[in-house]
Amino acid sequence: MLEVYLESFREVVSPLGNFEELTGDSARFFATLHLLQICIQIPIDMALKIVSLARLKTPKEYGELAEIFEKQGALTADESKTFRKMIGLRNLLVHVYPKVKPEIVFQVAKDEAEKDLRMVASKLARSAEKIEQRS
């Protein structure tokens, strides 16, 4: 699922040469926000499913997922920090979207999102595989 949404995300973001091209096109800007939100939600949902399957402590907030997987050894401290930042951005996009700074959206979309999303999703997938093997 992540690959499908990342493909759409790339189609929207790749042509952007600069910040003004994002903010000057409201349809592209809102598409970027929405696709970013969905793409971040996918590893969150993966993590929640793994927590359930492994019967780990259910987090009270999404941000706790990064800590859970760091403690399990599935994510390094840096990877956990990246996941927490992703979750924080998702929370901003969902709950306080009028306050999301377009500069941050542009920087994350162009420089970090795809790489970070793939990294977290692949680490979570490996964690799920290990849990499956134990079952």
N, C-alpha and C positions, 0 to 999 in steps of 0.2 A: 504494500500500500504506500509506503514511504516513497518508493521509486516513482510511482505514478504522480504523486503530488510534487515531488522534486522536479520532475520533468516539466510540469506546468509552471512551477516556481522559476525554473531556468528560463522558460519562454518569456516570462514577464520581466525578469530581472536582468538577464544577459544583455539585452540591447541598451541598457542604461549606461551612458557614458559619464554622467555626472549627477550630482544631487538635484540640480534644477530639473533634469528630465524626469525624475521621480515626482517631485512636488508640483511640477507644472502640468501633470496629467493625473487628474483626480481618480480616474478609473484605474490607471496603473498603480497609483499609490494604494488605493483601497484593495486592489487585487493582491498586491504585495503583502499588505497587513494580514489579509485573510489567509492567504496561502502559508505565510509564516506561522500563523496561529495553528493551522491544521497540521503543518509539518512538525511542529513542536509537540502537539497533542499526541501524535502517534507514538513516540518513545515513552511518553508519560503513560499512555494506555498499555504499552508493552510492559513497562515496569510494574504497573498495578496488577496485571495478569500474572506476572512472575511472582510477585509478593503473595498473591492468593494461592497459586499452585504450590509454592514452597512453604506455605503456611507461616510466613514471616509476619512480624508485627505490622498491622495495617497503619499506614501513616495518617495523621490527622490533617496534614497539608501536603500538597504535591512536593513542596521543597524538601520534605523529609526523605523522599525517594532517593535522592542523590546520596544522602548519608547512609541509608540502608544498603545500597549497592556498594558503597565504599567499604563499609564494615564487612560485607560479604566477600570482598576481594574482587568483585566484578569490575570496579572502577578504581583507578588511582585517585589520589587526592586532587590532582589537576583535572582529571576527567570529571570527577564529582563536582568540582567548582564550575566547570563548563556546563554540566547538566543543570546545576542550580541556577546559573545565569540564564540558561534557556527557559527554564521554568518561570523564573522571574519575569522575563520578557513576555512569555505567554500570558502570565497573570496581568501584566500591564495592558496587553492587547485586548484581553477579555473584560477587565474590570474598570480600567481607567484610560481607555483608548483615546479620549480627547487630549490627554496629557502626554501621550507618547511623542517623543521628539523625532521628527522626520529624519534628522541627521543620524540618529542612532539606528533607525530602521534601514536607512541607506547603507550605512557602514556594515551592519550585521548581514544584510541581504547580499551585499556584494563580496564581503571578505570572509565571513565566518559560517554562515548558516549551513550551507550544504555539507561542508567538511565536518562540522561539529555534529550535525544531525546523523550523518553516516557513522561517525565514530561511536556515538552513544548507542545508536540502534544496533550496531554490530556487537558491541560489548554486552548489551542486554540479551541479544540473540544467543551469544555464547553462554551466558549465564543460564538461560532457559534450557539450552542443550545439556548442560551439566546436571541440572535438576531432573530433566527427563531421564538421563542415564542412571541416576540414583534411584529412580522409581521402579 
